[in-house]
Each structure stands twice: as structure tokens, then as C-alpha cells.
Amino acid sequence: MAVEDGLQRPEGAAGEWSIPLPEKTPSSTYAPAFLALGITFLLFGVVSSYVFSAAGFVLIVVSISKWVRELLHGE
């Protein structure tokens, strides 16, 4: 079924078409990957050495703070 403006409406669709608003997608970030690496180091340090746990904890804190800062400032 053709509509005046040339768009096709699916069969059984009620109402008019709505055009979605353009959304800006957030830029990509490496923070989730570094967070996962920090969790891995933290848990690996439990069975091996406290040095890995300390490095994992620092990596977790840094990656979460970077991720939150990017979300708040909309970078």
C-alpha cells in the first residue's frame, strides 16, 4: 500500500509513520576492556601473588574513574 510521500506501509500497520530523532552514539572506549583485565588480575592475584591483586585493583579504579568521567562529560 503506497502512501503519498512514497513510503511503503506494512500490511496491518495503523497510524502514520514516525521519523526517529537522530541520536548521537557515544564514542568507543577501552575502559570496559581494562576493567575486565583488572578483575582478571585481581582474581589471579588471589591464587598467585598479592602484586597481581594490587595491580588489578589499581586498574579497576582507574578504568572505572575514566569510564564515569567519559560518561559525565559526554566525550
N, C-alpha and C positions, 0 to 999 in steps of 0.2 A: 504494500500500500504506500503510495508516494505522497509526500507532503509538499506544500508549496515551495519550501526552500530547498528541495532536492534531497533531504534526508529520508532515509527509509525507517519506518517504524516497525518493530517486530509485531507479529500477529498476537493479538490479545493484550497489547500494551495500552494502558489507559493514561490519559492526560497528555501533556506536552513534554517534549524533550527539555531537559535542563542541561545547561552547559556548566561543567565543573569549574570552580575557581582555580586559577593557576596557583599551585603550591610550590614553595621553594623547598627542595630537598636538602637536608643538611649535608655538609661536606663529609667526605670519608675521614676516618680517624683510625689510628693504630692503638688507641687506648684499650679497647676490649681485648685485643690480642696480647698486649703487655699485662693486662690484668690476669688473663688466663695463665700466662707464663709465671707471673708472681705467685699465683695459687699453687701451680705445679712445683715451683721452687720451695714454697713454704711446706708443702706436704712431703716433698722429697727430703727436706731437711729434718723432718721428724724421725725418719729411719736412718739417716746418714750422719749429718753434721749440723750443728746449730748455725754454721756460716751460711748454708743454703737457706735456712729458715729466716735468718736476718735479711739476707738479700731479697728473698721473696716478700717479706713484709715491707721492706722499703719500696720494692717495685709495685706492690699493691697500693700503697699510699700515694705514690707519685702518679700512677696511672689513673686512679680514681679522682685525684685532685685535678689532673689535666682534663679528664673527661667531663667532669662537672663544670670546670671553668669554660670549656668549649660550649657546653650547652647553655650556660648562663649568658655568655657574651654573644652567642649566635655566630661564632666564627665559621 
